[in-house]
Each structure stands twice: as C-alpha cells, then as structure tokens.
Amino acid sequence: MEESFLDRLLGNPVDGTFFSWLAGGGLWAFLIAFGAILGWWLVRVVLRRGLRQAVKGLDQHDATADVGMVVQAADSWISNFLVAVVFGVAAILAILHVLGNNVDPAINYLKSAGSATGIWLATDGLRIVLILFMSWIVTRIARRVIPRVLSSVMLGQASTADHDEVLKRSETLSSVFVGAAVALIYVSALFMVLTELSVPIGPVLGGFGIAGIAVGFGAQYLVRDLIAGVFILAENQYRTGDVVSLSGISGLVESINLRRTVLRDLDGQVHVIPNGEITVASNKTKYWSRVNLDVGVAYKEDVERVVEVLNDIGDEIAADPYYGLMLITPPQVLRLNSLDDSAVTFKMLGDCKPMKQWEIMGELRKRIKIRLDAEGIEIPFPHQTVYWGEAQPPFRSDYTPATPATAPVPTPQPAREAVGPVSPSESIENDDGIITPERREEELASVAMAANARIAEADPDVRTHTLLIDTDDNE
C-alpha cells in the first residue's frame, strides 16, 4: 500500500493503533463532522435572520399578519431540525465513505427515493399542495369576510347608542359562523387529499353518517339550544343587563351565550335557562321603559278634580332634579280605567329610561298618597259593616253589662256619652263632625259588644249570638 501523507506525518504508526486509524481516515471523519456542525450553524444563522426579516415584513400589514405568525412558529423547526437532518445525513455518508465503507447502496437508494419523490411531487403532490393552499386561502377569506358582513348588517339595523353592544354580538356570532366555515373547509380538504392518496373514502363517509345519526339523537336538545341562541343574538331579543321574563321566570340577564341564558331574580336566585326552552321572551328594559300605575279613589270624589291632581303630581315629579333625569315623558292620566267594586281607578302612563320605572313608580305612589291626603281625597280600603238585624231594641253604646257566669263578655271600649237611644250613624261621628276610619272602627266595636251584652241579659240561656257580617268595601 502506498504511503500517504498522514502516514509520513504520524511517523508510519503500527496497524491497530489509534494513530493508524487516524491515518486511515479517522482524521478525515473528524474534519467532516466538524465541517458539518460548522455548516449547520452558519446556515442556521443565515436562515433564521432571513426568516425574522420576512416575519417583520409580514407583520407590518394586516393582510399578511397571519402568515407572519405561521412563519414565526415554523422558524425553530426549519432552522434547527430540517437543516440538521440534511447536514447530518450528508456527514454520515461522507464519514462512512472515508472510513472505507461501501455507501453506494445508500446513495443509490437516496437517488431512487429522490427521483420517486420528485415525480410524485410533480403529479399528486402538486395537486395536494394546491388543495392545501386553496383551503388556506379560503379559510383566510372566511375569517375576514364573515365578521365584516355580520358587523355591517347588524350595525345597519341598530341605533348609534347600541354600537358597542352590536359589536359584541357580532363578534360572538362571527366566531360561531367562522368556526363552522373553517371546519367545513378543512373536512372537505381532508377528503380531497385522501382521494389523491388513493385512500377509499366511502367507508369513512359511511362511518361519519352512522356517527352523525347517533350524535343527532343524543344531542338534539343541544343543537336546538345552539340554533335558538344564534337567533336570539342575531335578532337582539335581549342583552346582558336587561330585565326579562323567560319561561315564566323574571330577572336580570347576567350572561348569555349560544346554549343558555343566566337570570338572577329579585331574591338573588340564579336561574339557568336553555335557549331551546325559550318560546316567548319579554324584555322589560329594551331601549326605554314605561311607568304604568293604577290609582283608585272613592266613588264620592270629583273625577275632574282627581285627574287634575294626578296630572299635577306627574308634572311635579318630572320637574324634580333627580327623578326628572330618569323620565322621557311625565306621567299623566291616560283615562278612567275602570269602575271597580270599591274604587274608581285611573291609569297613569309615562315613558322613562330603561330599568328606572320601578324606582319612579315607588316615588310616585308616595307622592300620590301624601297629596291625596292633603287634598282630602279618599283612597278606599276594605271595611266590614256589622248588621244587627231588623226591629232590634234601641241600645246605648256606653252600656256596660254584667258579666254572666256562663258566657264571658269582654269589656267594651269607652264611647261618648249618649242621653238616649244611639243609632249607628250617630255613634261614628267625632266632635268635629268628621268620621275617621279609627273612630268608625271603635264605635262599631262598642256597638256590637253592647248588643251582645243586652241579648245575653234578656235571655241567660243563650250563650252566644251570631251577628250577620257583610263585607262591604264601599263603606
């Protein structure tokens, strides 16, 4: 064997030693490995610098920002793994060759594999790449077009004050529609790729059909809730913060999504209502609310005077510096609403800001009570009229009977002195000639106990006497 430069450099080492291995190709193996590492590092630095510049250029435009994120995510995989594989395979083949190994089969395999891969990429691979690329393009178009279309349509149907709320609803609906469109695109692309790979998709479609039937039976209520939620949000039936009545439950809407609506009632209880269960939604605070109040007065009052007083109270609360800011129109008498058993009822209506009607009606009731009392207008309330029969002997309201042993009788309330027989109408007038409800109740109770006592004294065997009581709210 001809003496090489390394043999002369290392002093013709003995076979089987480390220096003999170095002279026989080991040194070249070290140099190839070092060169592969150095080449990988240099290519990695240059490649990463170029990718970062590309990412910065893509991020400057909204249309290519998504592409920049994809390139940035693939930066580490391309610059580290892929380049390392290329340099590693080349270095291993070169090291095996310099060490005297036969690498021709590996080289031939790589050549044939590369040739077959090139042919496949030129035919089926190119079609698959085009399918994936077109799917990506359609996905980007769907992500950008669907939100804009929904926002323009929903903003065109809403007022300027609801701009922020409409944007929130459009974002929610956009996420749903975009997700459905992207899923449909990806599934279609998957089937097209499987077809190019000569994979039979008939059994796959059959399996999806069976699974779809099973899921449809099990998730029919879920699908119903989701579809109902889409229409609730799209039609803006109610929003977060509205007071609504859903499925017989009234409360404040705390949250709403495509599947359920969460209400909190006045007791603080939280009610979760599936959207599919909502057949009628009553929104009490959409855009504006209304003060709707019924006021009853006695039949003896002058109707025109009552209407004038109630309208004056409505104007007064509308001029209030606090409550006036809540009102859109002052509460006024709409009509004489009904002639009830015990009252003449007037209806007052007025428009106000959302969710302020209950506070305004509470203040309005207080002012009506104070004003009607000051004006001497009677607000009727339930009464009991005691009927003691016909042809009863006259009696005095100040009569104090002896207590029978067999029938205890409570001591009657003191009444005003009477010099003769006292009739019910005389016993309920005070010193000023005005009959007050308290004096009326006292006199009637005194008269009833006096009558019971007189009957018991006339007939000791009778322990009790039943009085006929007739409920009369007009008294």
C-alpha positions as CSV (number, residue, x, y, z in Angstrom):
1,M,0.0,0.0,0.0
2,E,1.4,3.4,-1.0
3,E,2.5,5.5,1.9
4,S,0.2,8.5,2.4
5,F,1.0,12.0,3.7
6,L,-0.7,11.2,7.0
7,D,1.4,8.1,7.5
8,R,4.6,10.1,7.0
9,L,3.1,12.9,9.3
10,L,2.3,10.5,12.1
11,G,5.6,8.5,11.7
12,N,4.2,5.4,10.0
13,P,2.1,4.1,13.0
14,V,1.6,0.4,13.7
15,D,-1.6,-1.1,12.4
16,G,-4.4,-1.4,15.0
17,T,-3.4,1.8,16.9
18,F,-5.3,5.0,17.2
19,F,-2.8,6.9,15.1
20,S,-3.1,4.2,12.4
21,W,-6.9,4.7,12.5
22,L,-6.4,8.5,12.1
23,A,-4.1,7.9,9.2
24,G,-6.5,5.5,7.6
25,G,-9.4,8.0,7.5
26,G,-10.3,8.8,11.1
27,L,-8.9,12.3,10.8
28,W,-11.0,13.0,7.7
29,A,-14.0,11.7,9.7
30,F,-13.4,14.3,12.4
31,L,-12.9,17.0,9.9
32,I,-16.1,16.1,8.1
33,A,-18.1,16.0,11.4
34,F,-16.6,19.4,12.4
35,G,-17.4,20.8,8.9
36,A,-21.0,19.5,9.1
37,I,-21.6,21.2,12.5
38,L,-20.0,24.4,11.3
39,G,-22.0,24.4,8.1
40,W,-25.2,23.7,10.1
41,W,-24.5,26.6,12.4
42,L,-23.8,29.0,9.6
43,V,-26.9,28.0,7.5
44,R,-29.0,28.2,10.7
45,V,-27.8,31.8,11.4
46,V,-28.4,33.0,7.9
47,L,-31.7,31.2,7.6
48,R,-33.1,32.5,10.9
49,R,-32.0,36.0,10.1
50,G,-33.8,35.8,6.7
51,L,-37.0,34.3,8.4
52,R,-37.1,37.1,11.0
53,Q,-36.8,39.8,8.4
54,A,-39.7,38.1,6.5
55,V,-41.8,37.9,9.6
56,K,-41.2,41.6,10.3
57,G,-42.2,42.5,6.8
58,L,-45.4,40.3,7.0
59,D,-46.4,41.8,10.4
60,Q,-46.5,45.3,9.0
61,H,-49.7,44.6,7.0
62,D,-52.9,43.2,8.4
63,A,-53.5,41.1,5.3
64,T,-50.3,39.1,5.9
65,A,-50.1,39.2,9.7
66,D,-51.4,35.6,9.9
67,V,-48.7,34.4,7.5
68,G,-46.1,36.1,9.6
69,M,-47.3,34.2,12.7
70,V,-47.1,30.9,10.8
71,V,-43.6,31.6,9.6
72,Q,-42.5,32.6,13.1
73,A,-43.9,29.4,14.5
74,A,-42.1,27.4,11.9
75,D,-38.8,29.2,12.4
76,S,-37.3,26.9,15.0
77,W,-38.5,23.8,13.2
78,I,-37.0,24.8,9.9
79,S,-33.7,26.3,11.1
80,N,-32.9,23.7,13.7
81,F,-34.4,20.3,12.8
82,L,-34.7,20.3,9.0
83,V,-31.2,21.8,8.3
84,A,-29.7,19.5,11.0
85,V,-31.2,16.4,9.2
86,V,-29.8,17.4,5.8
87,F,-26.3,18.1,7.2
88,G,-26.4,15.0,9.4
89,V,-27.2,12.6,6.6
90,A,-24.6,14.1,4.3
91,A,-21.9,13.9,7.1
92,I,-22.7,10.3,8.0
93,L,-22.4,9.2,4.4
94,A,-19.1,11.0,3.9
95,I,-17.7,9.6,7.2
96,L,-18.6,6.1,6.2
97,H,-17.0,6.6,2.8
98,V,-13.7,7.9,4.2
99,L,-13.6,5.0,6.7
100,G,-13.7,2.6,3.8
101,N,-17.3,1.5,4.0
102,N,-19.4,0.9,0.9
103,V,-22.1,3.7,0.8
104,D,-23.2,3.1,-2.8
105,P,-26.4,1.3,-1.8
106,A,-27.4,4.1,0.4
107,I,-26.6,6.7,-2.3
108,N,-28.5,4.7,-4.9
109,Y,-31.5,4.4,-2.5
110,L,-31.5,8.1,-1.9
111,K,-31.3,8.8,-5.6
112,S,-34.2,6.5,-6.4
113,A,-36.2,7.9,-3.4
114,G,-35.5,11.4,-4.5
115,S,-36.4,10.6,-8.1
116,A,-39.7,8.9,-7.0
117,T,-40.4,11.8,-4.6
118,G,-39.8,14.3,-7.4
119,I,-42.2,12.5,-9.7
120,W,-44.8,12.3,-7.0
121,L,-44.5,15.9,-6.1
122,A,-44.8,16.8,-9.8
123,T,-48.1,14.9,-10.1
124,D,-50.1,14.0,-7.0
125,G,-48.0,16.1,-4.6
126,L,-48.5,19.2,-6.6
127,R,-52.3,18.7,-6.5
128,I,-52.2,18.1,-2.8
129,V,-50.2,21.2,-2.2
130,L,-52.7,23.1,-4.4
131,I,-55.6,21.7,-2.3
132,L,-54.0,22.7,0.9
133,F,-53.0,26.1,-0.4
134,M,-56.5,26.8,-1.7
135,S,-58.0,25.6,1.6
136,W,-55.8,28.1,3.4
137,I,-56.8,30.9,1.1
138,V,-60.5,30.2,1.5
139,T,-60.1,29.9,5.3
140,R,-58.4,33.4,5.4
141,I,-61.2,34.8,3.2
142,A,-63.8,33.4,5.5
143,R,-62.1,34.7,8.7
144,R,-62.1,38.2,7.2
145,V,-65.3,38.4,5.2
146,I,-67.8,36.8,7.6
147,P,-67.1,39.2,10.6
148,R,-67.3,42.3,8.3
149,V,-70.5,41.2,6.7
150,L,-72.2,40.4,10.1
151,S,-71.0,43.7,11.6
152,S,-72.2,45.8,8.6
153,V,-75.6,44.1,8.6
154,M,-76.1,44.3,12.4
155,L,-74.9,47.9,12.7
156,G,-77.2,48.9,9.9
157,Q,-80.2,47.7,11.9
158,A,-79.1,49.2,15.3
159,S,-79.0,52.7,16.7
160,T,-75.8,54.7,17.4
161,A,-76.2,54.2,21.1
162,D,-76.0,50.4,20.8
163,H,-72.8,50.4,18.7
164,D,-70.6,48.7,21.3
165,E,-73.3,46.1,22.2
166,V,-73.8,45.3,18.5
167,L,-70.1,44.8,18.0
168,K,-70.0,42.3,20.9
169,R,-72.9,40.4,19.5
170,S,-71.4,40.4,16.0
171,E,-68.1,39.0,17.5
172,T,-69.9,36.2,19.2
173,L,-71.9,35.3,16.1
174,S,-68.8,35.7,13.9
175,S,-66.8,33.2,16.0
176,V,-69.6,30.7,15.5
177,F,-70.0,31.1,11.8
178,V,-66.3,31.3,11.2
179,G,-65.7,28.1,13.2
180,A,-68.4,26.3,11.2
181,A,-67.0,27.5,7.9
182,V,-63.4,26.6,8.8
183,A,-64.4,23.1,9.9
184,L,-66.3,22.6,6.7
185,I,-63.3,23.7,4.6
186,Y,-60.9,21.5,6.5
187,V,-63.1,18.4,6.2
188,S,-63.6,19.0,2.5
189,A,-59.8,19.4,2.0
190,L,-59.1,16.2,4.0
191,F,-61.4,14.2,1.8
192,M,-59.8,15.6,-1.3
193,V,-56.3,14.8,-0.1
194,L,-57.4,11.3,0.8
195,T,-58.8,10.9,-2.7
196,E,-55.4,12.0,-4.2
197,L,-53.6,9.4,-2.0
198,S,-55.9,6.7,-3.3
199,V,-57.5,6.1,0.1
200,P,-61.1,4.9,-0.3
201,I,-63.3,7.5,1.4
202,G,-66.6,5.5,1.0
203,P,-66.2,3.6,4.3
204,V,-65.1,6.9,6.0
205,L,-68.2,8.7,4.8
206,G,-70.4,5.7,5.9
207,G,-68.8,5.8,9.3
208,F,-69.4,9.5,9.6
209,G,-73.0,9.0,8.6
210,I,-73.7,6.4,11.3
211,A,-71.9,8.5,13.9
212,G,-73.9,11.6,12.8
213,I,-77.1,9.8,13.3
214,A,-76.1,8.6,16.8
215,V,-74.9,12.1,17.7
216,G,-78.0,13.6,16.3
217,F,-80.3,11.5,18.5
218,G,-78.2,12.2,21.6
219,A,-77.5,15.9,21.0
220,Q,-80.8,17.1,19.5
221,Y,-81.5,19.3,22.5
222,L,-78.0,20.8,22.3
223,V,-78.4,21.5,18.6
224,R,-81.8,23.1,19.4
225,D,-80.3,25.3,22.1
226,L,-77.5,26.4,19.8
227,I,-79.8,27.3,16.9
228,A,-82.1,29.2,19.3
229,G,-79.1,31.0,20.7
230,V,-77.9,32.1,17.3
231,F,-81.3,33.7,16.5
232,I,-81.5,35.3,20.0
233,L,-78.2,37.1,19.5
234,A,-78.8,37.8,15.8
235,E,-82.2,39.4,16.4
236,N,-81.1,41.2,19.6
237,Q,-84.0,39.9,21.6
238,Y,-82.3,40.8,24.8
239,R,-78.8,41.6,26.1
240,T,-76.7,41.3,29.2
241,G,-78.1,43.8,31.8
242,D,-81.7,43.7,30.6
243,V,-84.6,42.7,32.8
244,V,-86.6,40.0,31.0
245,S,-89.2,37.3,31.6
246,L,-88.2,33.9,30.1
247,S,-90.2,30.7,30.5
248,G,-92.2,32.2,33.4
249,I,-89.1,33.5,35.2
250,S,-88.3,37.2,35.5
251,G,-84.9,38.5,36.4
252,L,-81.8,40.4,35.3
253,V,-79.8,38.8,32.4
254,E,-76.3,38.2,33.9
255,S,-74.8,36.3,30.9
256,I,-75.9,34.8,27.6
257,N,-74.2,32.6,25.1
258,L,-75.3,30.2,22.3
259,R,-76.5,27.5,24.7
260,R,-78.1,29.1,27.8
261,T,-79.2,32.3,29.4
262,V,-78.5,33.1,33.1
263,L,-81.0,35.2,35.0
264,R,-80.9,36.5,38.6
265,D,-84.2,37.3,40.2
266,L,-85.1,39.8,42.9
267,D,-84.4,37.2,45.7
268,G,-80.9,36.7,44.4
269,Q,-81.6,33.3,42.9
270,V,-79.7,32.4,39.7
271,H,-81.8,30.6,37.0
272,V,-80.0,28.9,34.1
273,I,-82.4,28.6,31.1
274,P,-81.5,26.6,28.0
275,N,-82.2,28.8,24.9
276,G,-84.2,26.0,23.3
277,E,-86.7,26.2,26.2
278,I,-87.5,29.9,25.5
279,T,-90.6,30.3,23.4
280,V,-91.6,33.8,24.4
281,A,-89.0,36.4,25.6
282,S,-90.4,39.5,27.3
283,N,-87.9,42.3,27.5
284,K,-88.9,45.0,30.0
285,T,-85.9,47.3,29.5
286,K,-85.2,47.4,25.8
287,Y,-84.3,51.0,24.6
288,W,-86.9,52.6,27.0
289,S,-89.4,51.6,29.8
290,R,-92.8,52.8,30.8
291,V,-94.4,53.9,34.1
292,N,-97.7,52.1,34.3
293,L,-99.7,52.9,37.5
294,D,-103.3,52.4,38.5
295,V,-104.7,54.8,41.2
296,G,-108.1,54.2,42.9
297,V,-110.2,56.8,44.6
298,A,-113.6,56.7,46.3
299,Y,-116.8,57.0,44.2
300,K,-117.8,60.2,46.0
301,E,-114.8,62.1,44.7
302,D,-115.0,64.6,41.8
303,V,-113.4,62.9,38.7
304,E,-112.2,66.1,37.1
305,R,-110.5,67.2,40.3
306,V,-108.8,63.9,40.8
307,V,-107.5,64.0,37.2
308,E,-106.1,67.5,37.7
309,V,-104.4,66.5,41.0
310,L,-102.8,63.4,39.5
311,N,-101.5,65.2,36.4
312,D,-100.1,67.9,38.7
313,I,-98.2,65.2,40.6
314,G,-96.8,63.8,37.3
315,D,-95.6,67.3,36.3
316,E,-94.1,67.8,39.8
317,I,-92.0,64.6,39.7
318,A,-90.9,65.4,36.1
319,A,-89.6,68.7,37.4
320,D,-87.6,67.0,40.2
321,P,-83.9,67.4,39.7
322,Y,-83.3,63.7,40.4
323,Y,-86.3,61.8,39.0
324,G,-86.7,64.2,36.1
325,L,-83.5,63.0,34.6
326,M,-84.9,59.4,34.5
327,L,-88.1,60.4,32.7
328,I,-88.7,60.8,29.0
329,T,-92.3,62.0,29.3
330,P,-94.0,63.0,32.5
331,P,-96.6,60.5,34.0
332,Q,-100.1,61.7,33.1
333,V,-103.6,60.3,33.4
334,L,-104.4,58.3,30.3
335,R,-108.1,57.5,31.1
336,L,-110.6,56.5,33.8
337,N,-109.6,52.9,33.5
338,S,-112.3,51.0,35.4
339,L,-115.3,51.2,37.8
340,D,-114.3,48.6,40.4
341,D,-116.3,47.4,43.4
342,S,-114.8,49.8,45.8
343,A,-112.9,52.4,43.8
344,V,-112.8,54.5,40.6
345,T,-109.5,53.5,39.0
346,F,-107.4,55.9,36.9
347,K,-104.5,54.8,34.8
348,M,-101.3,56.9,34.6
349,L,-98.6,56.3,31.9
350,G,-95.2,57.9,31.3
351,D,-92.0,56.9,29.5
352,C,-88.6,56.6,31.2
353,K,-85.1,55.3,30.8
354,P,-84.6,51.6,31.0
355,M,-84.8,49.9,34.4
356,K,-85.9,53.2,36.1
357,Q,-89.7,52.5,36.0
358,W,-89.8,50.7,39.4
359,E,-88.0,53.5,41.3
360,I,-90.1,56.2,39.7
361,M,-93.4,54.3,40.5
362,G,-92.4,53.9,44.1
363,E,-91.8,57.6,44.4
364,L,-94.9,58.4,42.5
365,R,-97.0,56.3,44.9
366,K,-95.6,58.1,47.9
367,R,-96.3,61.5,46.4
368,I,-99.9,60.5,45.4
369,K,-100.6,59.2,49.0
370,I,-99.3,62.4,50.6
371,R,-101.1,64.7,48.1
372,L,-104.4,63.0,48.2
373,D,-104.4,63.1,52.0
374,A,-103.7,66.8,51.9
375,E,-106.4,67.4,49.3
376,G,-109.0,65.3,51.3
377,I,-109.5,62.8,48.5
378,E,-110.3,59.4,49.9
379,I,-108.3,56.4,48.9
380,P,-110.6,53.4,49.6
381,F,-109.6,50.4,51.6
382,P,-111.5,47.3,52.8
383,H,-114.2,47.7,55.5
384,Q,-116.6,45.5,57.5
385,T,-120.2,46.5,58.1
386,V,-121.9,45.0,61.1
387,Y,-125.6,44.1,60.5
388,W,-127.6,43.5,63.7
389,G,-131.0,42.7,62.1
390,E,-134.4,44.4,61.9
391,A,-136.6,45.6,64.8
392,Q,-133.9,45.3,67.4
393,P,-134.5,47.3,70.6
394,P,-132.6,50.6,70.9
395,F,-129.4,50.5,72.9
396,R,-126.7,52.8,74.1
397,S,-123.1,52.5,73.1
398,D,-121.9,53.2,76.6
399,Y,-123.9,50.4,78.2
400,T,-121.7,48.2,80.4
401,P,-123.4,44.8,81.1
402,A,-122.8,42.5,84.0
403,T,-120.6,39.6,83.1
404,P,-122.7,36.3,83.0
405,A,-121.1,33.3,84.6
406,T,-121.7,31.1,81.6
407,A,-120.7,33.5,78.8
408,P,-117.7,35.8,79.4
409,V,-118.1,39.1,77.6
410,P,-115.1,41.4,77.1
411,T,-115.3,44.9,78.4
412,P,-116.5,47.2,75.6
413,Q,-114.3,50.2,74.6
414,P,-115.3,53.5,76.1
415,A,-117.6,55.6,73.9
416,R,-119.0,59.1,74.1
417,E,-122.0,59.7,76.4
418,A,-125.4,59.4,75.0
419,V,-128.7,60.6,76.5
420,G,-131.0,58.5,74.5
421,P,-131.0,55.6,72.0
422,V,-128.0,55.8,69.8
423,S,-128.1,54.8,66.1
424,P,-125.1,53.5,64.3
425,S,-124.9,56.7,62.2
426,E,-124.8,58.9,65.3
427,S,-122.2,56.8,67.1
428,I,-119.5,57.1,64.5
429,E,-119.3,61.0,64.3
430,N,-116.5,62.7,66.3
431,D,-116.7,66.1,67.9
432,D,-115.7,67.9,64.7
433,G,-118.4,66.1,62.7
434,I,-115.9,64.2,60.6
435,I,-115.9,60.4,60.5
436,T,-112.4,59.0,60.7
437,P,-111.7,55.3,60.0
438,E,-110.3,54.8,63.5
439,R,-113.3,56.4,65.2
440,R,-115.6,54.3,62.9
441,E,-113.9,51.1,64.0
442,E,-114.0,52.0,67.7
443,E,-117.7,52.9,67.6
444,L,-118.8,49.8,65.6
445,A,-116.9,47.5,68.0
446,S,-118.5,49.2,71.0
447,V,-122.0,49.0,69.5
448,A,-121.5,45.3,68.7
449,M,-120.4,44.4,72.2
450,A,-123.3,46.3,73.7
451,A,-125.8,44.5,71.5
452,N,-124.3,41.1,72.6
453,A,-124.5,42.0,76.2
454,R,-128.1,43.2,76.0
455,I,-129.2,39.9,74.3
456,A,-127.3,37.8,76.9
457,E,-129.0,39.7,79.7
458,A,-132.5,39.3,78.2
459,D,-132.0,35.5,77.7
460,P,-129.4,34.0,80.0
461,D,-129.7,30.5,78.4
462,V,-128.3,31.9,75.2
463,R,-124.5,31.8,75.5
464,T,-123.7,33.4,72.1
465,H,-125.5,35.3,69.4
466,T,-124.3,35.2,65.8
467,L,-124.2,38.6,64.1
468,L,-124.6,38.7,60.3
469,I,-121.4,40.3,58.9
470,D,-121.4,41.6,55.4
471,T,-118.2,42.6,53.7
472,D,-118.7,46.0,52.1
473,D,-115.6,47.9,50.7
474,N,-117.8,50.9,49.8
475,E,-118.4,51.8,53.5
